[in-house]
Structures are given as C-alpha cells and as structure tokens.
Amino acid sequence: MGRSSRILSFFLFLIFSAIKCEAQIPAEQGGFLFGKKAAESVYVEAFFDPLCPDSRDSWPPLKKAVQYYGSRVTLVVHTFPLPYHDNAFASSRALHIANKLNATATYNLLEAFFDHQELFYGASTFNMSRASVVDQIVKFVAKELGASFLSAIESGFKDSETDHATRFAFKYGCLRGVYGTPFFFINGFPVPDAGSPLDYERLGLGDEKDITLRGLEAIKKCSKVYMEAYTSLLSFGLTSDGLSTLENCYGRSIIVADREMVEEKADAMLLEAQSSDVAFLVVGDPFGATTHTDLVVRAKKLEVDVKVVHNASVMNAIGVCGLQLYRYGETVSIPFFTDTWRPDSFYEKIKRNRTLGLHTLCLLDIRVKEPSLESLCRGKKVYEPPRFMTINTAIEQLLEVGQNHPESVYNEDTSCVGLARVGCEDQVIVAGSMKQLLTQDFGPPLHCLVIVGETHPLEEEMLQFYTVNKKGLIWITEWNALQHPVASAFLAMLYSDYMLTSRTTKIYCSGSYFSPLDLRKFAISQVEYVLGNNPMNMSYLVGYGDKYPQYVHHRGASIPANATTGCKDGFKWLDSAEPNPNVAIGALVGGPFLNNSYIDSRNNSKQGEPSTYNSAVIVGILSGLVTTSSVVLSFT
C-alpha cells in the first residue's frame, strides 16, 4: 500500500473515531435570553465571541435597539468562540457557568469580558499556561458574580456539562451556517456581515454625507424634518443610533415617515407646511416613486409651495456597471411572489425593451413594516419582519414567468448584471448569465438587476471587469474567499492519489466521469490562480512572485520589529499608508471578490487577512503537486 493510501486510512480512522465519541449536536440551542421573551415579537439571535472586538463593538447598539423596542423584540445570544482568538473557549465556558449559577448576571459578565478583552489574549496571556489563564478567568468571574461563587465557578470548569454546553453552542452555530462573529439571525433568517444589528447598515444608495449642499441648507431652514423610510432605505437604517447620525450631521431632529404615515397620515404634515417650512427627505431622487408625486399633487392642491432639491438615485448610479444610460428602456419592478399572487405584467415591458435592443433595469421588491394578511383579517396590525428581494430570487421569478411564455425573450443564458449596495463602499457588481448569477452570493441588500440588451464594444469592454470568474476559481463567499478553493483543491489532489493507488480509473459525479488526472488538473488550476494566473496578475501567497499584497491585515507584519507597543496602541500602524515593514512570507490572504478584484488595504480584513487554515492547506497542496511519493504513475 502506498503512502497516500495510508494517509487516507489514517484520516478515515480519525473521522470515524470522532463520530463514535462525539455527542449528538442538538437541533436547537437555548442560548442566553436577554430580559424576557415577548410573545409575537421579532426574534433576534446573536452569535458572539466574548473576546472578539467586532462582537464587543456590535453589542452597545444591539442592546440599545432591543431596549428601545421593548416587548416587540426578543433577543437570545449564543456563544461562538473563534479558534483563532486566544482563550475564547474558556471565556465562553465561563459565561455558561455563570448562566447556570445566576442567569441574571450573564450579560453583566459578557459586558465585563467586552470591557476587558485585553486581559485574556495576546501579550497578556502569551507566556501563561492554560491552567493559569483559567485561574485568572475564575477570579474575574468571581469578581462579577460575587466572592461567594468562587468555589462554584472553579467546580464549573471541572464540570463536563459546561464543557459540553460550550462545544454544543459552537457546533450549533456551525450547523446554522455561522462562520464568524458577530453573526445575526432575525426570525430565523441569517443576516451575515451585518455590522451593528438592526441598523440596516449599508442598505441604500450612500449615507448621510451624500446630501447636496443645497439640500443641507434647505434642511437647516426647516422647523420639522421627515425621513421617508418606505420606498427605499438609506444606509443609516431606522434605529435611534441611525437617526442620531442624521441629526448630528444635519443639526435637526428627524421624524421617521413609514408607509402608513406617507400614504394615510400625510395630511397632518401638509397642514404643518401651510404655516412653517417642512422638509421631506427621500433616498435617491424625489420623483423616483409615484408616492412622492402624489404627495406633491396634494400639497399643491392645498396651495403649499413645493421646492425640490434633486440628488442621485439608482436610476443614474446604475451607469457604474458600464452600460450606457441612454441605452436603457422602461424600468420594471419585480414584486415578491406569494402562493396565490404571481404577477407577470413586467414581462411585456421587458419584451418591448429587448425587441428594441435596450437594457432593462429591474428594481427589486422591499417590504418594510408590512402588516401580515392574517393580522389584517383580524383587524389588528401585526407587522412582518423586513424583507429585501435578492438578485437570486428575482432571477428565479423571471425564469418562472419566462417558462409560461412559449417564445420567451430571455432564458437562463441571457446576459445580466447584478448589483448590490450601489453607491456604498462595499458595492458588488457581477456580470454573467442568469444561470451564473443565480448561484452567486451578493451579500446584504439592497439589490437590483439589469437584463442586458444589445451592447456597444465599449460596454462589452466595461462588462469584462465584472464578469463572473472566467479563470475558474471556486468562489463561495467574499470573506476569506480562498478558503474554499484551496480546501477543494487539496481534497481533489488527495483523492486523485487515492484513485491511483487503489487503481480506480474514474469516478462518477453529477452526470460526468472524472479520472485522477482530471482531479489533479483541477487542483493545479486553483493553485495557479492563487499564485498569479488571475485578472489581477497578483500572487495571493505573500512573498511569492513580483506582485503580492503589501498591506496584509496582520499585526506582526504591520508593526515594526523595534516598536514599543501594547495591546491597544497598534492602530497608528493599522491606519498607516506605508506598506508592511515585515513581509509575512508564506501567508495566504483572503483573496479576491467575486469580480476578481482585490483591494490591497490593511483595513480590508475580508480580503487581506491571512489565516492558518488557508496557509497550512496551500502548503499541503504544493507538497502534493511537486512530489509523486509512492503513487504509481500509470496502470500499465
């Protein structure tokens, strides 16, 4: 038996042994309830690592929002100790111990960990044994719960029940698809990369700074200022923190105008405008929705003078994808389908546009503060959680409608452009067929879709920058994108060796046969992309080739070796414009975005942060590709 075969047997032994020893992961995990569970409320779940700075920073606005909404929101926090945070497991276990001893003290302890994170990782514990760290955590917890709990806390760290509870919480998060912290679910729906929860960060076109100077001057002259939050959303969201952002910038109190107020209670606002100046703020251009035109008509009938200050909207910002604005036809809206309502009126508009060779901008449905049908039938309004249509859902609905027309003007091979969070720093633009875009993850809302018509050569050249990965890199997520292709390549290489040693000529998968050489070629294609055969012509392995990331998100690489620094004063190097003084040779960074782009910035942890589980696997792949070990070269 060859060496590769022995390795595979060893891996299988470990896996089967683990399956035998591990307890079953529970289908539901209780977590820590914040306050009281409210009936018929929005159910928010947060996964936190007590030693994670991002978890720490997201807690104050989350707590404030939950307290603000009171009985309308139920919050449960789960621990999710990240493997690369020193002592995260021990601190998470401490929370489970505290919750068991005195549930009312759990959140005080969580906040204490957040406030004193520097005591439990990095230089503070680098030279300490695990037992010493646990002893330090025990004393820390006893200080929060009370000295009388000291022996019980010590016993808790020897109790297998709290160890299992902490492990189950982590595995439960993995089962739910959690891959980092903080991570949030609202009524069971994941809201990854959401920053501070419930503030709808980066949901609209730009932020409070995108207002024009003329608009800002007008606001400061008004006695009352309303912010429309129905037809679209600005990046600040609807929480009190978000409103404060606007109020601090504009110097005026802001009143949120939801759908009910705009459509049913606008008369009160118009009456105010008869005797004083009133501002009505809209995301995008004031006449981007018929609701706003109706408001102007009603104002003029009451002889209220209306002054309009225009601004950018998705209708012109869509030009960022490279398709020329004057080549767009009629814009369509794609609403959410229900079991009993599946409208297709937009199809005829798309057909007319495509007949004329024009592009079609599809605006995707958003549902904010929508009463449920059941509650309306009962005569009591109960609002559904916010919903924002994704590009994937829109394409599914478009294809369904297309199948109902014998000679559909589009199909899964039709070229489209998907855009998310247009105008924001993390906007995403991806060009490809409907079939290709259907499988892409565009991240948080807002999304829109363009069905491409006939194109000019310059438009085609622009679209090439956003085309779905032509180099064939496996791409699943924008955060540490290379983790999946390098892991897949490693497994393919390993299995190709196994096929050779076991004399397996081919395997069957998804309707096709693959030989050992096919698997090895796939592994090579992923490695070649990583090492520089990509649109950026950049090696994502630091130190390899002539061009590689210079601003790696890594403390050891970015702080000079002779610097005198503590745990908290490293930000001056984080924000430095100079390349890293120390080259992290052999580190594999997170990798490209879906459109093959890479932003070399030290603050860009999504793409520029190296990890052991990336770097270790690439070493395994390269080792396997440059040696044949004892694997036979052929069957002859």
ZADREN-514528 format. One line per 3 residues: number of its first residue (from 0); their letters; for each residue x, y, z of C-alpha. Coordinates in Angstrom, 1 decimal. Layout:
NUM = A = X/Y/Z; ...
END
This chain:
0 = MGR = 0.0/0.0/0.0; 1.4/3.4/-1.0; 2.0/6.3/1.4
3 = SSR = -1.0/8.3/0.2; -3.3/5.4/0.8; -2.0/5.1/4.4
6 = ILS = -2.7/8.8/4.9; -6.3/8.4/3.7; -6.8/5.4/6.0
9 = FFL = -5.4/7.5/8.9; -7.9/10.3/8.1; -10.8/7.9/7.9
12 = FLI = -9.8/6.4/11.3; -9.8/9.9/12.9; -13.2/10.8/11.4
15 = FSA = -14.9/7.5/12.5; -13.4/7.8/15.9; -14.7/11.3/16.3
18 = IKC = -18.2/10.2/15.2; -18.2/7.5/17.7; -17.1/9.7/20.6
21 = EAQ = -19.0/12.9/20.0; -22.4/13.5/21.4; -25.2/14.5/19.0
24 = IPA = -25.4/18.2/18.2; -28.8/19.4/19.4; -31.3/20.7/16.8
27 = EQG = -32.0/23.7/19.0; -29.7/25.5/21.4; -31.2/27.7/24.1
30 = GFL = -28.6/30.5/24.3; -28.8/33.3/26.8; -32.1/35.2/26.9
33 = FGK = -31.8/39.0/27.3; -34.6/40.1/29.6; -38.0/38.4/29.0
36 = KAA = -39.2/36.5/26.0; -42.0/38.5/24.4; -45.0/36.9/22.6
39 = ESV = -45.4/37.7/18.9; -42.2/39.6/18.8; -39.3/39.8/16.3
42 = YVE = -36.9/37.1/17.3; -33.2/38.1/17.1; -30.3/35.7/17.7
45 = AFF = -26.7/37.0/18.0; -23.6/34.8/17.9; -20.8/36.4/19.9
48 = DPL = -17.2/35.6/20.8; -16.6/37.3/24.2; -13.0/38.1/23.1
51 = CPD = -13.9/39.3/19.6; -13.5/43.2/19.2; -16.2/43.2/16.5
54 = SRD = -18.6/41.4/18.8; -17.8/43.9/21.5; -18.4/46.9/19.2
57 = SWP = -21.8/45.5/18.0; -23.2/44.9/21.4; -24.0/48.5/22.6
60 = PLK = -26.2/49.4/19.5; -27.9/46.0/19.7; -28.6/46.4/23.4
63 = KAV = -29.9/49.9/22.8; -32.1/48.8/20.0; -33.6/45.9/21.9
66 = QYY = -34.3/48.1/24.9; -35.8/50.7/22.6; -38.3/48.3/21.0
69 = GSR = -39.1/46.6/24.3; -41.6/43.8/24.1; -41.6/43.9/20.3
72 = VTL = -38.1/42.2/20.2; -36.8/39.1/21.9; -33.0/38.7/21.9
75 = VVH = -31.0/35.5/22.5; -27.2/35.4/22.5; -25.2/32.3/21.7
78 = TFP = -21.5/31.9/22.3; -19.3/31.1/19.3; -15.7/31.0/20.4
81 = LPY = -13.5/31.6/17.4; -10.5/29.2/17.3; -8.0/32.0/16.4
84 = HDN = -8.9/34.1/19.5; -6.8/33.0/22.4; -8.9/31.8/25.4
87 = AFA = -12.2/32.4/23.6; -13.4/28.9/24.5; -12.5/29.4/28.2
90 = SSR = -14.3/32.8/28.4; -17.3/31.4/26.6; -17.4/28.5/29.0
93 = ALH = -17.3/31.0/31.9; -20.5/32.5/30.5; -22.2/29.1/30.6
96 = IAN = -21.0/28.6/34.1; -22.3/32.0/35.2; -25.6/31.4/33.5
99 = KLN = -26.0/28.2/35.3; -25.2/29.8/38.7; -27.0/33.1/38.3
102 = ATA = -28.7/33.8/34.9; -29.3/37.4/35.8; -25.5/38.0/35.9
105 = TYN = -24.8/36.5/32.5; -25.0/39.7/30.5; -23.1/41.7/33.1
108 = LLE = -20.3/39.2/32.7; -20.4/39.3/28.9; -20.1/43.1/29.1
111 = AFF = -17.2/42.7/31.5; -15.4/40.5/29.1; -16.0/43.0/26.3
114 = DHQ = -14.7/45.8/28.5; -11.5/43.9/29.5; -10.7/41.8/26.4
117 = ELF = -7.1/42.8/26.6; -6.6/40.8/29.8; -7.3/37.5/28.1
120 = YGA = -5.5/37.3/24.8; -2.3/38.4/23.1; 0.6/39.6/25.2
123 = STF = -1.3/39.4/28.5; -1.5/35.6/28.4; 1.2/34.6/25.8
126 = NMS = 3.5/33.2/28.5; 0.8/31.8/30.7; -0.2/28.1/30.9
129 = RAS = -3.8/27.1/30.2; -4.4/26.4/33.9; -3.1/29.9/34.8
132 = VVD = -5.4/31.5/32.3; -8.4/29.6/33.6; -7.5/30.6/37.2
135 = QIV = -7.4/34.2/36.1; -10.8/33.9/34.4; -12.2/32.2/37.5
138 = KFV = -11.2/35.2/39.7; -12.5/37.6/37.1; -15.9/35.9/37.0
141 = AKE = -16.0/35.7/40.8; -15.4/39.5/40.9; -18.5/40.0/38.8
144 = LGA = -20.8/37.3/40.4; -19.5/37.7/44.0; -16.8/36.1/46.0
147 = SFL = -19.3/33.6/47.5; -19.5/31.9/44.0; -15.7/31.3/43.8
150 = SAI = -15.7/27.6/44.6; -18.8/27.0/42.4; -17.0/28.7/39.4
153 = ESG = -13.9/26.6/40.0; -16.1/23.5/40.0; -17.8/24.7/36.9
156 = FKD = -14.5/24.5/34.9; -14.2/20.8/36.1; -17.8/20.0/35.2
159 = SET = -18.2/18.2/31.8; -21.7/19.7/31.5; -20.4/23.2/31.0
162 = DHA = -17.7/22.0/28.6; -20.3/20.2/26.5; -22.6/23.2/26.6
165 = TRF = -19.9/25.4/25.2; -19.0/22.9/22.5; -22.6/22.4/21.6
168 = AFK = -23.1/26.2/21.3; -20.2/26.4/18.8; -21.4/23.4/16.8
171 = YGC = -24.9/24.7/16.8; -23.6/27.9/15.2; -21.8/25.9/12.6
174 = LRG = -25.0/23.9/11.9; -26.8/27.3/11.3; -24.1/28.5/8.9
177 = VYG = -22.3/30.9/11.3; -18.7/31.4/10.2; -17.6/34.4/12.2
180 = TPF = -18.7/36.9/14.8; -20.8/38.9/15.3; -23.4/36.9/13.3
183 = FFI = -27.1/37.6/13.5; -30.4/35.9/12.7; -33.8/37.7/12.5
186 = NGF = -36.8/35.4/12.8; -34.5/32.5/11.7; -33.1/34.3/8.7
189 = PVP = -29.3/34.9/8.6; -28.0/38.4/8.4; -24.3/37.8/7.9
192 = DAG = -21.8/40.7/7.8; -24.4/43.0/9.2; -22.1/45.1/11.4
195 = SPL = -24.2/46.5/14.2; -27.5/44.5/14.1; -30.8/46.1/13.5
198 = DYE = -29.3/49.2/12.0; -29.6/48.1/8.4; -26.0/49.3/7.7
201 = RLG = -25.3/49.9/4.0; -28.8/49.3/2.8; -29.3/52.2/0.4
204 = LGD = -27.6/54.5/-2.0; -24.9/56.2/0.1; -25.2/57.7/3.6
207 = EKD = -26.0/60.9/5.3; -23.0/62.6/3.7; -24.4/62.2/0.2
210 = ITL = -26.8/65.1/0.6; -26.2/68.1/-1.6; -25.1/71.4/-0.2
213 = RGL = -28.4/73.0/-1.4; -30.3/70.2/0.3; -28.4/70.7/3.6
216 = EAI = -29.1/74.5/3.5; -32.8/73.8/3.0; -33.0/71.3/5.9
219 = KKC = -31.4/73.8/8.3; -34.1/76.4/7.5; -37.0/74.0/8.2
222 = SKV = -38.8/73.7/11.5; -39.6/70.0/11.0; -37.8/67.3/9.1
225 = YME = -39.3/64.0/8.0; -37.3/61.0/6.7; -39.2/58.7/4.3
228 = AYT = -38.5/55.1/5.1; -40.9/53.2/2.8; -39.8/53.2/-0.9
231 = SLL = -36.1/52.9/-0.1; -33.6/53.0/2.8; -30.5/55.0/3.5
234 = SFG = -27.5/53.3/5.0; -28.2/54.6/8.5; -31.3/52.4/8.9
237 = LTS = -34.2/53.0/11.3; -32.7/52.8/14.8; -32.2/55.6/17.2
240 = DGL = -28.4/55.3/16.6; -29.0/55.8/12.9; -31.3/58.7/13.4
243 = STL = -28.7/60.3/15.6; -26.2/60.1/12.8; -28.5/62.1/10.6
246 = ENC = -29.5/64.5/13.4; -25.8/65.2/14.3; -24.9/65.8/10.6
249 = YGR = -28.0/68.0/9.8; -28.5/69.7/13.1; -32.2/68.9/13.2
252 = SII = -34.4/66.3/14.8; -35.6/63.7/12.3; -39.1/62.1/12.3
255 = VAD = -39.3/58.7/10.5; -42.1/58.6/8.0; -43.1/55.0/7.3
258 = REM = -45.5/53.7/4.7; -48.6/54.2/6.9; -47.7/57.8/7.6
261 = VEE = -46.8/58.6/4.0; -49.9/57.1/2.5; -52.5/57.6/5.2
264 = KAD = -51.4/60.4/7.5; -49.6/62.8/5.3; -52.4/65.4/5.7
267 = AML = -51.1/66.4/9.1; -47.6/67.0/7.6; -49.1/69.1/4.8
270 = LEA = -51.1/71.2/7.3; -47.9/71.9/9.1; -46.4/73.0/5.8
273 = QSS = -49.1/75.7/5.4; -47.7/77.7/8.3; -44.0/76.7/8.5
276 = DVA = -41.2/75.2/6.4; -41.2/71.3/6.4; -38.5/69.1/4.8
279 = FLV = -39.4/65.6/3.5; -36.2/63.6/2.9; -36.2/60.9/0.3
282 = VGD = -33.5/58.3/-0.6; -32.4/58.9/-4.2; -34.3/61.4/-6.4
285 = PFG = -37.6/62.9/-5.0; -39.6/61.7/-8.0; -38.3/58.1/-8.1
288 = ATT = -41.6/56.8/-6.9; -45.3/57.7/-7.7; -45.9/58.1/-3.9
291 = HTD = -43.8/61.2/-3.9; -45.5/62.7/-7.0; -48.9/62.1/-5.2
294 = LVV = -47.6/64.0/-2.2; -46.6/67.0/-4.4; -50.0/67.0/-6.0
297 = RAK = -51.8/67.0/-2.7; -49.5/69.8/-1.4; -50.2/72.0/-4.5
300 = KLE = -54.0/71.5/-4.1; -53.6/72.9/-0.6; -51.6/75.8/-2.0
303 = VDV = -48.5/74.7/-0.3; -45.4/75.9/-2.1; -43.1/72.9/-3.0
306 = KVV = -39.4/73.3/-3.6; -37.4/70.3/-5.0; -33.7/69.6/-4.4
309 = HNA = -32.6/66.8/-6.7; -30.0/64.2/-6.0; -28.5/60.9/-7.3
312 = SVM = -30.6/57.7/-7.4; -30.2/54.2/-8.7; -31.7/55.4/-12.0
315 = NAI = -28.4/57.1/-12.8; -26.0/55.4/-10.5; -26.7/52.2/-12.4
318 = GVC = -24.3/53.5/-15.0; -21.4/52.3/-12.8; -21.7/48.9/-14.4
321 = GLQ = -20.6/50.3/-17.8; -23.9/50.1/-19.7; -24.7/53.5/-21.1
324 = LYR = -27.7/55.2/-19.6; -29.3/56.3/-22.9; -29.5/52.6/-23.9
327 = YGE = -31.9/51.7/-21.2; -35.6/51.0/-21.9; -38.5/51.1/-19.5
330 = TVS = -37.7/50.3/-15.9; -39.6/47.4/-14.3; -40.3/46.4/-10.7
333 = IPF = -40.2/42.7/-9.6; -42.5/42.1/-6.6; -42.3/39.1/-4.2
336 = FTD = -44.4/36.2/-5.4; -46.9/34.6/-3.0; -48.7/31.2/-3.2
339 = TWR = -51.8/32.9/-4.6; -50.3/36.0/-6.4; -47.7/35.6/-9.1
342 = PDS = -47.9/38.7/-11.4; -46.1/38.9/-14.7; -47.0/42.3/-16.1
345 = FYE = -43.3/43.2/-16.1; -42.7/40.6/-18.9; -44.3/42.6/-21.7
348 = KIK = -42.1/45.6/-20.8; -39.0/43.5/-20.8; -40.1/42.1/-24.2
351 = RNR = -40.5/45.6/-25.7; -37.1/46.6/-24.4; -35.4/43.5/-25.8
354 = TLG = -37.1/43.9/-29.1; -35.6/47.4/-29.3; -32.2/46.1/-28.2
357 = LHT = -32.4/48.1/-24.9; -31.2/47.2/-21.4; -33.8/46.7/-18.7
360 = LCL = -33.3/47.9/-15.1; -35.2/45.7/-12.7; -35.9/47.2/-9.3
363 = LDI = -36.4/44.5/-6.6; -39.1/44.5/-4.0; -38.5/45.6/-0.4
366 = RVK = -41.0/45.1/2.4; -40.6/47.3/5.4; -43.3/47.5/8.1
369 = EPS = -45.8/45.5/6.1; -48.8/44.2/8.1; -49.4/40.4/7.8
372 = LES = -52.5/39.3/5.9; -53.6/37.3/9.0; -53.4/40.4/11.2
375 = LCR = -55.4/42.5/8.8; -58.1/39.8/8.7; -58.3/40.0/12.5
378 = GKK = -58.4/43.8/12.5; -55.2/44.2/14.4; -52.0/45.2/12.6
381 = VYE = -49.0/43.0/13.3; -46.0/43.8/11.1; -43.9/41.2/9.3
384 = PPR = -40.1/41.3/9.6; -38.4/43.4/6.9; -37.8/41.6/3.6
387 = FMT = -35.5/42.6/0.8; -35.6/40.7/-2.5; -32.2/39.3/-3.6
390 = INT = -31.0/39.0/-7.2; -31.2/35.3/-6.9; -34.9/35.4/-6.0
393 = AIE = -35.6/37.9/-8.8; -34.0/35.6/-11.4; -35.9/32.6/-10.2
396 = QLL = -39.2/34.5/-10.6; -38.1/35.9/-14.0; -37.3/32.4/-15.3
399 = EVG = -40.6/31.1/-13.9; -42.5/33.8/-15.8; -40.4/33.1/-18.9
402 = QNH = -41.4/29.5/-18.9; -45.1/30.5/-19.1; -44.4/32.2/-22.5
405 = PES = -43.7/29.8/-25.4; -41.3/32.2/-27.1; -39.7/33.7/-24.1
408 = VYN = -37.5/36.8/-24.8; -35.0/35.6/-22.2; -33.7/32.4/-20.6
411 = EDT = -31.0/31.2/-18.2; -28.3/32.0/-20.8; -29.4/35.7/-21.1
414 = SCV = -26.7/38.1/-20.1; -27.4/40.2/-16.9; -25.6/42.4/-14.4
417 = GLA = -26.4/42.0/-10.7; -25.6/45.0/-8.5; -25.8/45.2/-4.7
420 = RVG = -25.5/48.2/-2.4; -24.8/50.6/-5.3; -23.0/53.8/-4.1
423 = CED = -21.6/52.2/-1.0; -18.0/51.3/-0.3; -18.8/47.6/-0.5
426 = QVI = -20.9/47.7/-3.6; -20.8/44.4/-5.6; -21.2/44.3/-9.4
429 = VAG = -21.2/40.9/-11.2; -21.9/40.3/-14.9; -22.9/36.9/-16.3
432 = SMK = -25.8/34.7/-17.5; -28.9/34.3/-15.4; -27.8/30.8/-14.6
435 = QLL = -24.4/32.0/-13.4; -25.8/34.9/-11.3; -28.4/32.5/-9.8
438 = TQD = -25.6/30.8/-7.8; -23.7/33.9/-6.6; -23.9/35.4/-3.1
441 = FGP = -24.3/39.2/-3.4; -24.4/39.8/0.3; -26.8/42.2/2.2
444 = PLH = -29.4/44.3/0.4; -30.3/46.5/-1.5; -30.1/44.6/-4.8
447 = CLV = -31.0/45.4/-8.4; -30.7/43.6/-11.7; -30.1/44.7/-15.3
450 = IVG = -31.1/42.5/-18.2; -28.6/43.3/-20.9; -29.7/44.3/-24.4
453 = ETH = -27.6/44.9/-27.5; -24.2/46.2/-26.5; -21.6/48.6/-27.8
456 = PLE = -18.0/47.5/-27.9; -17.1/49.9/-25.1; -20.0/48.5/-22.9
459 = EEM = -18.6/45.0/-23.6; -15.2/46.1/-22.5; -16.5/47.5/-19.3
462 = LQF = -18.6/44.4/-18.5; -15.4/42.3/-18.8; -14.2/43.8/-15.5
465 = YTV = -17.3/42.4/-13.7; -17.7/39.1/-15.5; -18.2/36.0/-13.3
468 = NKK = -14.8/34.4/-12.6; -13.5/33.5/-16.0; -10.4/31.8/-14.6
471 = GLI = -12.5/29.1/-12.9; -11.7/29.8/-9.3; -14.3/28.3/-6.9
474 = WIT = -15.9/31.3/-5.2; -18.5/31.0/-2.4; -18.1/33.9/0.0
477 = EWN = -16.4/37.3/-0.1; -14.9/36.9/3.4; -11.7/34.8/3.0
480 = ALQ = -12.8/33.7/-0.4; -9.7/31.4/-0.9; -10.6/29.0/1.9
483 = HPV = -13.0/27.0/-0.3; -10.9/26.7/-3.5; -7.7/25.7/-1.6
486 = ASA = -9.5/23.2/0.5; -11.3/21.7/-2.5; -8.0/21.6/-4.4
489 = FLA = -6.3/19.8/-1.5; -9.1/17.2/-1.3; -9.1/16.7/-5.1
492 = MLY = -5.3/16.1/-5.1; -5.5/13.7/-2.2; -8.3/11.7/-3.8
495 = SDY = -6.5/11.6/-7.1; -3.6/9.9/-5.4; -6.0/7.5/-3.7
498 = MLT = -7.6/6.6/-7.1; -4.1/5.8/-8.4; -3.1/3.6/-5.5
501 = SRT = -6.4/1.8/-5.5; -6.4/1.5/-9.3; -9.7/3.4/-9.6
504 = TKI = -9.8/4.6/-13.2; -12.6/7.1/-12.9; -15.4/8.3/-10.6
507 = YCS = -18.9/9.4/-11.5; -20.3/12.7/-10.2; -23.3/14.8/-11.4
510 = GSY = -23.6/13.1/-14.7; -19.9/13.1/-15.7; -16.9/10.8/-15.2
513 = FSP = -13.6/12.1/-13.8; -10.1/10.5/-13.9; -7.3/11.0/-11.4
516 = LDL = -5.7/13.4/-14.0; -8.9/15.4/-14.1; -8.8/15.9/-10.4
519 = RKF = -5.2/16.8/-10.4; -5.7/19.3/-13.2; -8.5/20.9/-11.2
522 = AIS = -6.2/21.3/-8.2; -3.5/22.8/-10.4; -6.0/25.3/-11.8
525 = QVE = -6.9/26.6/-8.3; -3.2/26.8/-7.3; -2.2/28.6/-10.5
528 = YVL = -5.0/31.2/-9.8; -3.7/31.7/-6.3; -0.1/32.1/-7.4
531 = GNN = -0.8/34.8/-10.0; -2.7/33.4/-13.1; -5.6/35.7/-12.4
534 = PMN = -7.0/39.0/-13.7; -5.1/41.0/-11.1; -1.8/39.2/-12.1
537 = MSY = -1.2/39.0/-8.3; 0.0/36.2/-6.1; -2.2/35.9/-3.1
540 = LVG = 0.7/33.9/-1.4; 2.7/36.7/0.3; 6.3/36.7/-0.8
543 = YGD = 5.8/34.7/-3.9; 6.4/36.4/-7.3; 6.9/40.0/-8.1
546 = KYP = 3.5/41.2/-7.1; 1.7/40.2/-3.9; -0.3/42.1/-1.1
549 = QYV = 1.8/44.8/0.6; -0.8/45.8/3.2; -1.6/42.4/4.8
552 = HHR = -4.1/42.6/7.7; -1.6/41.2/10.3; -0.3/42.8/13.5
555 = GAS = 3.1/41.2/13.3; 3.6/42.2/9.7; 2.4/45.8/10.1
558 = IPA = 4.1/46.8/13.3; 7.9/47.5/13.1; 10.0/44.9/14.9
561 = NAT = 11.7/47.5/17.1; 8.4/49.2/18.1; 7.4/49.6/21.8
564 = TGC = 3.7/48.9/21.9; 0.9/47.5/24.0; -2.3/45.8/23.0
567 = KDG = -4.4/48.9/22.3; -2.0/51.3/20.6; -1.4/49.5/17.4
570 = FKW = -4.0/51.5/15.4; -1.5/54.0/14.2; 0.2/51.2/12.2
573 = LDS = -3.2/49.8/11.1; -4.0/53.2/9.5; -0.5/53.8/8.1
576 = AEP = -0.2/54.5/4.4; 3.2/52.7/4.3; 3.5/49.1/3.2
579 = NPN = 4.0/46.5/5.9; 7.6/46.7/7.3; 7.7/42.9/7.8
582 = VAI = 6.8/40.6/4.9; 4.6/37.7/6.1; 6.3/35.3/3.8
585 = GAL = 4.1/32.2/3.1; 0.9/33.7/4.4; -2.1/33.2/2.2
588 = VGG = -4.5/36.1/2.3; -8.3/36.0/2.0; -8.3/36.5/-1.8
591 = PFL = -10.5/38.2/-4.5; -14.0/39.4/-4.6; -16.4/37.7/-7.0
594 = NNS = -15.4/40.0/-9.8; -11.8/39.0/-9.4; -10.8/42.3/-7.8
597 = YID = -8.6/42.8/-4.7; -8.2/45.9/-2.6; -4.8/46.0/-1.0
600 = SRN = -5.6/47.8/2.2; -4.7/46.9/5.8; -8.2/47.7/6.9
603 = NSK = -9.6/45.3/4.4; -9.8/42.2/6.6; -12.2/40.5/4.3
606 = QGE = -9.6/40.1/1.6; -6.2/40.9/3.3; -6.3/38.8/6.5
609 = PST = -4.2/35.6/6.3; -5.2/32.5/8.2; -3.6/29.3/9.3
612 = YNS = -6.4/27.2/7.8; -5.6/28.8/4.4; -1.8/28.8/4.6
615 = AVI = -1.5/25.3/6.0; -3.7/23.8/3.3; -1.7/25.6/0.5
618 = VGI = 1.5/24.0/1.8; -0.2/20.6/1.6; -1.4/21.2/-1.9
621 = LSG = 2.1/22.4/-3.1; 3.8/19.5/-1.4; 1.4/17.0/-3.2
624 = LVT = 1.9/18.6/-6.6; 5.7/18.7/-6.6; 6.2/15.1/-5.5
627 = TSS = 4.8/11.7/-6.6; 5.6/10.0/-3.3; 5.0/6.2/-3.8
630 = VVL = 1.9/6.7/-6.1; 2.1/4.7/-9.3; 2.3/6.8/-12.4
633 = SFT = 0.1/4.6/-14.6; -1.8/1.3/-14.8; 0.5/-0.1/-17.4
END
